[in-house]
Amino acid sequence: MIQMMNRRKHKMPAIFLILLLIGLLLPSFVKPMMVHAEESKEVTLRVSNWEEYIDEGDWDEDEVIDLESGDIFGENNIIDDFEEWYYETYGIKVNVEYSAFGSNEEFYNMYSLGNVYDLVCPSEYMMMKLAMEDQLLPYSQDFYDLSEENNYYIRGLSPYIRKIFDRSTVAGDPWSKYFAGYMWGVTGIVYNPEFVSREEASSWNILTNPKFKRQVTIKDNVRDSYFAALGGIKQDLLTSDDFRNDPNYVTNLENEMNDVSDETIDKALNFLKKVKDNTYSFESDAGKADMITGKVVANYQWSGDGVYTLDQAEEDDLYLDFAVPKESTNIYFDGWCMLKSGIKEDPAKQHAAEAFINFMSRPDNAIRNMYYIGYTSCIVGEKGDPRIFEYADWNFGAEDDEEDTVDYPLGYFFTGDPDDEDYIISAPADSVNRQLFAQYPDEETLSRSSIMVYFDKTTNDKLNQMWIRIRCYDIRNVSPWIWVLTALVIFAILFYFAHKKWEEKQY
């Protein structure tokens, strides 16, 4: 027994040394294993966006955008590029399940039927609806950290757009709490200057102008059409000096362009009935082709689609212009929102969602998306990164040997300083009213732009009922003689069958 105890005494120091060694070395083995486990973790990010509203890559070799700061080329689908970038940057594999929708209402219907999304890109009014329903997850504080080098969104957001997002509220909170801008634009009129003057195109009343009967198209949705109707019926007020010079002009304009009183809805109804009688068609997408083929001479259009229309027409040597009505224009936004029902309380998903927005906001990717879809990004790039302005100049700037040019200032949008001499495009004089103006409206035009807010259910029901009366045949407009004739026909039919039945009984 004594010998056994002595042997144990001799072994104890050896065991202690082994355990100590393991304790010292274990972290060096465990830490790589933990990192590897973290790297092997996969995140699924379900993203839904408008159809054809993101760069799909596979550009032709002649599509290289050769800027002074370097070439930009969409070789791969940008979703694939994001997955690769996220893994290289954060060591976590992300799988993006990407889907598309054709309208805000289509997205909302799919969402209401149980489709699950983490990150979606609706328009501003649908964002407001989702926020009012408490469906949205706020962005994290880290997302707005200017010191984080990968936060391309907040470091590169246009100061003009940022001011709007911070000023505009929903459910008592600024838009920026839930909404990250992707693309933006205004509504206006694409027109053929051979048949329509710029003055005629610069008013919503072109839609009822009998000079262009059956030669103008209007949007086939209640929101855009109602906005145009408000501009038409309120023209005298909206263009008056007293209204324009009022210190509260911005607020007053937004109130007028969101007026949904019963009296105003009735006036809009009558205006849109005249529009229906005068226009070639109500359309959602066909207006672009109708302009290019010459079926119509003016088309109510979103500026992004206006750029597309002008580009396509130019390929056939048809030069169209873009005008914004003098009464007011609707400034619209499409932006990213995180849904509570998808993200839930999963920090990995939220990080991937915010990183996705940042990746899309990196200047080279913002340019790729603008090039592919034709709309204007909310991103201008951080100070010292001129690529997005270079892209605008690459598109619209005059050649060095051109003489008839016009200086087009964009400082208001890129830096917040309208007099910034570093952000002036020298453009061909004959192109100023075309793609450049549609892509980047001047400061004066945007000063009379208004947001169209989200309406509650009661108001939506009223507007939808108005729209039904416009788009469907109103039996109250039927001539009394038609009613008399219809009654006589029905009476004759009933008499015929009654008489036939009486004759059968005789036999």
For each residue, the residues with C-beta under 8 A, 3 or more apart:
1: 4 5
2: 5 6
3: 6 7
4: 1 7 8
5: 1 2 8 9
6: 2 3 9 10
7: 3 4 10 11
8: 4 5 11 12
9: 5 6 12
10: 6 7 13 14
11: 7 8 14 15
12: 8 9 15 16
13: 10 16 17
14: 10 11 17 18
15: 11 12 18 19
16: 12 13 19 20
17: 13 14 20 21
18: 14 15 21 22
19: 15 16 22 23
20: 16 17 23 24
21: 17 18 24 25
22: 18 19 25 26
23: 19 20 26
24: 20 21 27
25: 21 22 28 29
26: 22 23 29 30
27: 24 30 31
28: 25 31 32
29: 25 26 32 33
30: 26 27 33 34
31: 27 28 34 35
32: 28 29 35 36
33: 29 30 36 37
34: 30 31 37 38
35: 31 32 38 39 91
36: 32 33 39 40
37: 33 34 40 41
38: 34 35 41 91 92
39: 35 36 91 92 93
40: 36 37 93
41: 37 38 92 93 348
42: 92 93 94 95
43: 92 93 94 95 348 349 352
44: 94 95 97 349
45: 94 95 96 97 118 119 349 352 353 356
46: 96 97 99 116 117 118 119 342
47: 79 96 97 98 99 117 118 119 120 121 356
48: 98 99 100 101 107 115 117 119 120 121
49: 53 54 98 99 100 101 120 121
50: 53 100 101 102 121 334
51: 100 101 102
52: 100 373
53: 49 50 100 121 183 334 369 373 375
54: 49 78 79 98 360 369 372 373
55: 74 77 78 365 368 369 371 372 373
56: 74 77 78 372
57: 74 75 76 77 78 80 81
58: 74 75 76 77
59: 63 64 73 74 75
60: 63
61: 64
62:
63: 59 60 73 74 371
64: 59 61 71 72 73
65: 71 72 73 367 371 391 394
66: 71 394
67: 70 71 72 387 390 391 394
68: 386 390
69: 385 386 387 390
70: 67 387
71: 64 65 66 67
72: 64 65 67 364 367 368 371 387 391
73: 59 63 64 65
74: 55 56 57 58 59 63 78 368 371 372
75: 57 58 59
76: 57 58 80 81
77: 55 56 57 58 80 81
78: 54 55 56 57 74 81 82 360 365 368 369
79: 47 54 82 83 96 98
80: 57 76 77 83 84
81: 57 76 77 78 84 85 359 365
82: 78 79 85 86 94 96 356 359 360
83: 79 80 86 87 93 94 95 96
84: 80 81 87 88
85: 81 82 88 89 359
86: 82 83 89 90 92 93 94 352 355 356 359
87: 83 84 90 91 92 93 94
88: 84 85
89: 85 86 150 355
90: 86 87 351 355
91: 35 38 39 87
92: 38 39 41 42 43 86 87 348 352
93: 39 40 41 42 43 83 86 87
94: 42 43 44 45 82 83 86 87 352
95: 42 43 44 45 83
96: 45 46 47 79 82 83 356
97: 44 45 46 47
98: 47 48 49 54 79
99: 46 47 48 49 117
100: 48 49 50 51 52 53
101: 48 49 50 51 104 106 107 110
102: 50 51 106
103: 106 107 221
104: 101 107 108 122 123 125 126
105: 108 109
106: 101 102 103 109 110
107: 48 101 103 104 110 111 120 122 126
108: 104 105 111 112 122 126 129
109: 105 106 112 113
110: 101 106 107 113 115
111: 107 108 115 117 120 339
112: 108 109
113: 109 110
114:
115: 48 110 111
116: 46 341 342
117: 46 47 48 99 111 120 339 342
118: 45 46 47 338 339 342 343 349 352 353
119: 45 46 47 48 336 337 338 339 342 353 356 357
120: 47 48 49 107 111 117 336 337 339
121: 47 48 49 50 53 182 334 335 336 337
122: 104 107 108 126 127 130 334 335 337
123: 104 126 127 332 333 334
124: 127 128 175 179 332 333 334 335 451
125: 104 128 129 223 452 453 454
126: 104 107 108 122 123 129 130 454
127: 122 123 124 130 131 136 170 175 178 179 335 337
128: 124 125 131 132 170 453 454
129: 108 125 126 132 133 454
130: 122 126 127 133 135 136 178 337 339
131: 127 128 134 135 136 170 171 173 178
132: 128 129 170 171 454
133: 129 130
134: 131 171 340
135: 130 131 339 340 341
136: 127 130 131 178 337 338 339 340
137: 178 338 339 340 343 350
138: 173 177 178
139: 143 144 176 177 178 180 338 354
140: 143 350 354
141: 144 145
142: 145 148 151 354
143: 139 140 151 153 154 354 357 358
144: 139 141 151 154
145: 141 142 148 151 154
146: 151 154 155
147:
148: 142 145 151
149:
150: 89 355 358
151: 142 143 144 145 146 148 154 155 358
152: 155 156 358 359 361 362 363 379 382
153: 143 156 157 180 357 358 361 379
154: 143 144 145 146 151 157
155: 146 151 152 382
156: 152 153 361 362 363 366 379 380 381 382 385 388
157: 153 154 161 162 181 361 378 379 380
158: 161 162 181 378 379 380 413 414
159: 162 163 380 413 415 416
160: 163 164 412 413 416 446
161: 157 158 164 165 181 184 333 378
162: 157 158 159 165 166 176
163: 159 160 166 167 416
164: 160 161 167 168 175 331 451
165: 161 162 168 174 175 176 179 181
166: 162 163 174 175 176
167: 163 164 174
168: 164 165 174 175 451
169: 172 173 174 175
170: 127 128 131 132 173 175 178 454
171: 131 132 134
172: 169
173: 131 138 169 170 177 178
174: 165 166 167 168 169 177
175: 124 127 164 165 166 168 169 170 178 179
176: 139 162 165 166 179 180
177: 138 139 173 174
178: 127 130 131 136 137 138 139 170 173 175 337 338
179: 124 127 165 175 176 333 335 336 337
180: 139 153 176 335 336 337 357 361
181: 157 158 161 165 184 333 334 335 378 379
182: 121 333 334 335 336 360 377 378
183: 53 304 333 334 369 370 373 375 376 377 378
184: 161 181 331 332 333 334 375 376 378
185: 302 303 304 331 332 375 376 438
186: 302 303 324 329 330 331 332 441 445 446 449
187: 224 227 228 300 301 302 303 324 329 330 332
188: 300 301 303 306 322 323 324 325 329 438
189: 201 202 206 298 299 300 301 322 323 324 325
190: 287 291 298 299 301 306 309 310 320 321 322
191: 195 196 198 200 201 206 297 298 299 320 321 322 323
192: 195 196 291 294 297 298 318 320 321
193: 196 197 198 319 320 321
194:
195: 191 192 215 297
196: 191 192 193 200 201 206 212 297 298
197: 193 200 201
198: 191 193 201 202 321 323 433
199: 202 203
200: 191 196 197 203 206 209 211 212
201: 189 191 196 197 198 206 298 321 323
202: 189 198 199 323 324 325 326
203: 199 200 206 231 232 235 325 326 327
204: 207 228 229 231 232 235 325 327
205: 208 209 232 235
206: 189 191 196 200 201 203 209 212 216 298
207: 204 216 218 228 232 275 278 279 300
208: 205 232 271 274 275 278
209: 200 205 206 212 216 278
210: 213 278
211: 200
212: 196 200 206 209 215 216 278 297 298
213: 210 278
214: 278 279 280
215: 195 212 280 296 297 298
216: 206 207 209 212 278 279 280 296 297 298 299 300
217: 279 280 281 282 283 286 287 290 296 298 299 300
218: 207 224 225 228 275 279 281 282 283 300
219: 224 225 228 282 283 284 300
220: 225 282 283 284 471
221: 103 224 225 284
222: 225 226 463 464 466 467
223: 125 226 227 452 463
224: 187 218 219 221 227 228 300 330
225: 218 219 220 221 222 228 229 272 275 282 467 470
226: 222 223 229 230 268 272 463 466
227: 187 223 224 230 231 257 330 452
228: 187 204 207 218 219 224 225 231 232 275 300 325
229: 204 225 226 232 233 267 268 271 272 275
230: 226 227 233 234 256 257 259 264 268 328
231: 203 204 227 228 234 235 238 257 325 327 328
232: 203 204 205 207 208 228 229 235 271 327
233: 229 230 264 267 268 271
234: 230 231 237 238 256 259 327
235: 203 204 205 231 232 238 239 327
236: 239 240
237: 234 240 243 256
238: 231 234 235 243 253 256 327 328 448
239: 235 236 243 244 326 327
240: 236 237 243 244
241: 244 245
242: 245 246
243: 237 238 239 240 246 249 252
244: 239 240 241 249 448
245: 241 242 249
246: 242 243 249 252
247:
248: 251 252
249: 243 244 245 246 252 253
250: 253 254
251: 248 254 255
252: 243 246 248 249 255 256
253: 238 249 250 256 257 328 448 450
254: 250 251 257 258 450 451 453
255: 251 252 258 259
256: 230 234 237 238 252 253 259 328 450
257: 227 230 231 253 254 328 330 450 452
258: 254 255 450 452 453
259: 230 234 255 256 264
260: 264 265 455 459 462 463
261: 264 265
262: 265 266 462
263: 266 267
264: 230 233 259 260 261 267 268
265: 260 261 262 268 269 462 463 466
266: 262 263 269 270
267: 229 233 263 264 270 271
268: 226 229 230 233 264 265 271 272 466
269: 265 266 272 273 466 469 470
270: 266 267 273 274
271: 208 229 232 233 267 268 274 275
272: 225 226 229 268 269 275 276 466 470
273: 269 270 276 277 470
274: 208 270 271 277 278
275: 207 208 218 225 228 229 271 272 278 279
276: 272 273 279 282 470
277: 273 274
278: 207 208 209 210 212 213 214 216 274 275
279: 207 214 216 217 218 275 276 282
280: 214 215 216 217 290 295 296
281: 217 218 286 287 290
282: 217 218 219 220 225 276 279 471
283: 217 218 219 220 286 287 290
284: 219 220 221
285: 288
286: 217 281 283 289 290
287: 190 217 281 283 290 291 296 299 300 301 309
288: 285 291 292 299 301 305 308 309 312
289: 286 292 293
290: 217 280 281 283 286 287 293 295 296 299
291: 190 192 287 288 294 295 296 298 299 309 313 320
292: 288 289 309 312 313 316 318
293: 289 290
294: 192 291 297 318
295: 280 290 291
296: 215 216 217 280 287 290 291 299
297: 191 192 195 196 212 215 216 294
298: 189 190 191 192 196 201 206 212 215 216 217 291
299: 189 190 191 216 217 287 288 290 291 296 309
300: 187 188 189 207 216 217 218 219 224 228 287
301: 187 188 189 190 287 288 305 306 309 322
302: 185 186 187 305 306 332
303: 185 186 187 188 306 307 322 375 376 438 439 441
304: 183 185 307 308 373 374 375 376 438
305: 288 301 302 308 309 374
306: 188 190 301 302 303 309 310 322 438
307: 303 304 310 311 322 374 375 435 438 439
308: 288 304 305 311 312 374
309: 190 287 288 291 292 299 301 305 306 312 313 320
310: 190 306 307 313 314 320 321 322 434 435 438
311: 307 308 314 315 374 435
312: 288 292 308 309 315 316
313: 291 292 309 310 316 318 319 320
314: 310 311 317 318 319 320
315: 311 312
316: 292 312 313
317: 314
318: 192 292 294 313 314
319: 193 313 314 434
320: 190 191 192 193 291 309 310 313 314 434
321: 190 191 192 193 198 201 310 433 434
322: 188 189 190 191 301 303 306 307 310 433 434 435 437 438
323: 188 189 191 198 201 202 433
324: 186 187 188 189 202 329 437 441 445
325: 188 189 202 203 204 228 231 328 329
326: 202 203 239 448
327: 203 204 231 232 234 235 238 239 448
328: 230 231 238 253 256 257 325 448 449 450
329: 186 187 188 324 325 441 445 448 449 450
330: 186 187 224 227 257 449 450 451 452
331: 164 184 185 186 446 449 450 451
332: 123 124 184 185 186 187 302 451 452
333: 123 124 161 179 181 182 183 184 378
334: 50 53 121 122 123 124 181 182 183 184 375
335: 121 122 124 127 179 180 181 182 378
336: 119 120 121 179 180 182 353 356 357 360
337: 119 120 121 122 127 130 136 178 179 180
338: 118 119 136 137 139 178 342 343 350 353 354
339: 111 117 118 119 120 130 135 136 137 342 343
340: 134 135 136 137 343 344
341: 116 135 344
342: 46 116 117 118 119 338 339 349
343: 118 137 338 339 340 346 349 350 353
344: 340 341 349
345:
346: 343 349 350
347: 350 351
348: 41 43 92 351 352
349: 43 44 45 118 342 343 344 346 352 353
350: 137 140 338 343 346 347 353 354
351: 90 347 348 354 355
352: 43 45 86 92 94 118 348 349 355 356
353: 45 118 119 336 338 343 349 350 356 357
354: 139 140 142 143 338 350 351 357 358
355: 86 89 90 150 351 352 358 359
356: 45 47 82 86 96 119 336 352 353 359 360
357: 119 143 153 180 336 353 354 360 361
358: 143 150 151 152 153 354 355 361 362
359: 81 82 85 86 152 355 356 362 365
360: 54 78 82 182 336 356 357 365 366 369
361: 152 153 156 157 180 357 358 365 366 379
362: 152 156 358 359 365 366
363: 152 156 366 367 379 381 385 387 388
364: 72 367 368 387
365: 55 78 81 359 360 361 362 368 369
366: 156 360 361 362 363 369 370 377 379 381 388
367: 65 72 363 364 370 371 377 387 388 391
368: 55 72 74 78 364 365 371 372
369: 53 54 55 78 183 360 365 366 372 373 377
370: 183 366 367 373 374 375 376 377 391
371: 55 63 65 72 74 367 368 391
372: 54 55 56 74 368 369
373: 52 53 54 55 183 304 369 370
374: 304 305 307 308 311 370
375: 53 183 184 185 303 304 307 334 370
376: 183 184 185 303 304 370 439 440
377: 182 183 366 367 369 370 380 388
378: 157 158 161 181 182 183 184 333 335
379: 152 153 156 157 158 181 361 363 366 388
380: 156 157 158 159 377 388 389 413 414 415
381: 156 363 366 385 386 387 388 389
382: 152 155 156 385
383: 415
384:
385: 69 156 363 381 382 388
386: 68 69 381 389 390
387: 67 69 70 72 363 364 367 381 390 391
388: 156 363 366 367 377 379 380 381 385 391 392 414
389: 380 381 386 392 393 410 414 423
390: 67 68 69 386 387 393 394
391: 65 67 72 367 370 371 387 388 394 395
392: 388 389 395 396 397 410 425 439 440
393: 389 390 396 397 425
394: 65 66 67 390 391 397
395: 391 392 435 436 439
396: 392 393 408 425 427 431 435 436 439
397: 392 393 394 425 426 427
398: 402 405 426 427 428
399: 402
400:
401:
402: 398 399 405 428
403:
404: 428 429 430
405: 398 402 426 427 428 429
406: 426 427 428 429 432
407: 424 425 426 427
408: 396 424 425 426 427 432 436 440 442
409: 412 418 419 420 423 424 442 443
410: 389 392 413 414 423 424 425 440
411: 414 415 416 417 418 419 420 421 422 423 424
412: 160 409 416 417 418 443 446
413: 158 159 160 380 410 423 440
414: 158 380 388 389 410 411 420 423
415: 159 380 383 411 420 422 423
416: 159 160 163 411 412
417: 411 412 420
418: 409 411 412 443
419: 409 411
420: 409 411 414 415 417 423 424
421: 411 424
422: 411 415
423: 389 409 410 411 413 414 415 420
424: 407 408 409 410 411 420 421
425: 392 393 396 397 407 408 410 436
426: 397 398 405 406 407 408
427: 396 397 398 405 406 407 408 431 432 436
428: 398 402 404 405 406 431 432
429: 404 405 406 432
430: 404
431: 396 427 428 434 435 436
432: 406 408 427 428 429 436 437
433: 198 321 322 323 437
434: 310 319 320 321 322 431 437 438
435: 307 310 311 322 395 396 431 438 439
436: 395 396 408 425 427 431 432 439 440
437: 322 324 432 433 434 440 441 442 445
438: 185 188 303 304 306 307 310 322 434 435 441
439: 303 307 376 392 395 396 435 436
440: 376 392 408 410 413 436 437
441: 186 303 324 329 437 438 445 446 449
442: 408 409 437 445 446
443: 409 412 418 446 447
444: 447 448
445: 186 324 329 437 441 442 448 449
446: 160 186 331 412 441 442 443 449
447: 443 444
448: 238 244 253 326 327 328 329 444 445
449: 186 328 329 330 331 441 445 446
450: 253 254 256 257 258 328 329 330 331
451: 124 164 168 254 330 331 332
452: 125 223 227 257 258 330 332
453: 125 128 254 258
454: 125 126 128 129 132 170
455: 260 459 460 463
456: 459 460
457: 460 461
458: 461 462
459: 260 455 456 462 463
460: 455 456 457 463 464
461: 457 458 464 465
462: 260 262 265 458 459 465 466
463: 222 223 226 260 265 455 459 460 466 467
464: 222 460 461 467 468
465: 461 462 468 469
466: 222 226 265 268 269 272 462 463 469 470
467: 222 225 463 464 470 471
468: 464 465 471 472
469: 269 465 466 472 474
470: 225 269 272 273 276 466 467
471: 220 282 467 468
472: 468 469
473: 477
474: 469 477
475: 478
476:
477: 473 474
478: 475 482 483
479: 482 483
480: 483 484
481: 484 485
482: 478 479 485 486
483: 478 479 480 486 487
484: 480 481 487 488
485: 481 482 488 489
486: 482 483 489 490
487: 483 484 490 491
488: 484 485 491 492
489: 485 486 492 493
490: 486 487 493 494
491: 487 488 494 495
492: 488 489 495 496
493: 489 490 496 497
494: 490 491 497 498
495: 491 492 498 499
496: 492 493 499 500
497: 493 494 500 501
498: 494 495 501 502
499: 495 496 502 503
500: 496 497 503 504
501: 497 498 504 505
502: 498 499 505 506
503: 499 500 506 507
504: 500 501 507
505: 501 502
506: 502 503
507: 503 504
